[in-house]
Amino acid sequence: MSKHSETDEKHKDEQLITHYYKAKHDDVFRAVEGLFASPSEIVAASKERGEITVKYKGKRRAFIVATVIMVRPFRTAVDFSVTTDSGGPVDLGFSRNLIIDFYKQLDGEFTVTDPS
């Protein structure tokens, strides 16, 4: 347990493995931006670098970096890094659950595909 969670291609937690979508980079990038409605605040967004940084304001506050990378035509990878602004050393799974929720929303909008 900690107050930070992030996804990875070979993460030991199956739910935090990088998701790949059969979609155009721009479409996925817009959808990821759409995950962060008010009162959350997108601090910076760079399509060229495929990075979105966010001050998340929901049940708790968090700092999020979302990375959207086109690995080949119509194959786009999405990773998240979430650090919770909590007073203590742990967030009781909040950052992990937030990532899982983001992936569920994206999975409902795009076709999940194999990374290869």
C-alpha angles and dihedrals in degrees: 000000000000139000094260132072131172139174127242138177091247102030116160089225105074092211092057097055115121113270121224122202131200094230144096118281094239093052093050092043091054091047092051090050087051091059089072108066124164133324085038114082128218103219097186137356125188118179090186092058093032093231133133122183119197141185098216116209113184132107084334134008121255143166112234133190114192119191121200115186129174104221092182136339110311092001114102127174123211125198131176134203115192127185116183121220096225129146094232134059094258137046097202093242097310095128092047093048091048091056091048089052092050091051092049090054093048092043088057092054102040138035111259111226140187116270094233 
